[in-house]
Amino acid sequence: MKKIMLSLIAGICLAGFSALSFADEMGQMKEEMKVEIGKMKEDMKGEKEKMKSGRKGKADELKGKDDSMKKKEESMKGEMKGWVTT
């Protein structure tokens, strides 16, 4: 009877310790995942900023081209007015 009780208590203790160990591992995994997610968010933010700056640079470039086109248009209008006689 004592042997049965001792083996039962040993089994319960073993199950309890393994549950605590498992819970500790789960806590560590949770912390690691938080760190990884934080790094991913930072990477995504950096890529987003790169894309924004690229679009802004292209928009500025197009604006410069648009301004030069307006100047050409104005000069052509001036030339056309010189040709037209009324």
Buried (B, 14 or more C-beta within 10 A) or exposed (E): EEEEEEEEEEEEEEEEEEEEEEEEEEEEEEEEEEEEEEEEEEEEEEEEEEEEEEEEEEEEEEEEEEEEEEEEEEEEEEEEEEEEEE
